[in-house]
Amino acid sequence: MRHRNMVFGVSMLAALMLLLSTSHSDAGTGGAEFSAMWTQLQGWVEGTLGRVVTVAMVIVGIAIGIARQSLMAFATGVGGGLGLYATPAIVTNIFVATLPAAVSTGAPVVDLVRAARIIN
């Protein structure tokens, strides 16, 4: 009975992994239509405009922190400024991520099933 449960569990895991694997993962490898707009926004955020907005966020955070006698508004201003500066890199890394060929073909699933000695 225990062997049967293990075989069932491994086969369900293999089936789940096969369903979740894709043959192509090309999330951000095309779409040149919006490239100019993305470059412009990235330039604004990472350039002088982004620095000015970041400093403004920190100054407003300091002013609100003094008025409320709390450092949380200052921390929110600094966090917002850092988030504003890092957003283009984060978005780029999310949408340009691609899977290696071995993962997208399902080869690890076959190795897992063979390791569990379900198939030869």
N, C-alpha and C positions, 0 to 999 in steps of 0.2 A: 504494500500500500504506500509506503514512504517513497519508494522508487517511482511509482506512478505519479505521485504528487510532484516530485521533482521534475519529471519529464514534462508534465503538464505546465508547470511554472516556467521552465526554460523555453518551451515551445510558445507559450503566450508572450514571453518577453521577446523572443525572436520575431514573432508576428507583429508585435507592437513596433519594434525597431524597423522592420521592413516597411510598415505603413508610414512611419514618420520620416524615413529617408526619402530623398528626392533624387531624381536623375540629374537635374540641373538646379543649381542655386546661383542665379545671376541677378541678385536683387538690385545692385546699383551699377551694372556694367553698360547700360545704354541710356537713352533719353537725353540726347544732346540739345533738345528743344529748350530746356530750362537751365542750361549750363551757364549762360551769360548772367541770368538773374541770380543764380547761386553764387557765382564769383563776385558779383556786386555786393550782395548781402554779407558774404564772408569778409570782403574787404572793409565794409563799414564796421562790422562787429569787431574784427581784429585790428582795425586801424585806429586813427585818431578819434573818430566818432565813438567807437567802443570805449576808448579810454576816458573820453569826456563823460559819457553816460555812466561808466563805472565810478568815476570820482564823484559825480553828482549823486549817485546812489549812496555812496559812503557818507557824503556831507549831509544828505537828508537823514540818513540813519543816525549820524551823530546828533543832529538837531533834535530829532524825535527822542533819541536816547536821553538827552539832557532834559527835555521837557517831561518825560515820564520817569526820569531817574532810574533808567534800566539800560543795561548793555545789550539787550536782545535786539533792539532796533539797529544798533551799530553792527552787530553780527549778521543780521539779515541783509543789511546794505553790502557788507563785504561778501557774503555768500552769493547775493544776487549778481554782484560785479564779477565774481569768479565764474559763476554759472554762465553769464553772458559771454565772457571771453572763451570759455571752453565748449560752448554749444556747437559751433561749426565742426570741431574735431570729433565730438561725440556723434553727431548726426552722420558725418562722413563714415566713421567706423561702423556704425550700425547698418547703413544702407549699402556699403561696398563689401561687406563681409561675404565671402564665398567659401564653399566647403571643398576640402581636398577630394580628389577623384576616388580615393579608397573609401571614404565615408559615404559618398553619394552613390556608389555602386552596390552597397550592401555587403561588401566583403567581410567587414567585422562581424556581421550577424552570422554568416556561414562559419567563420572561425569559432564563434561562441557555441554554435550548435554542435560543431564537431568536437569541441572541447568537452561538452556535456555528454558526448558519445551517444547522441540521438541518431545521427546519421554517420555513415562511414566516409 
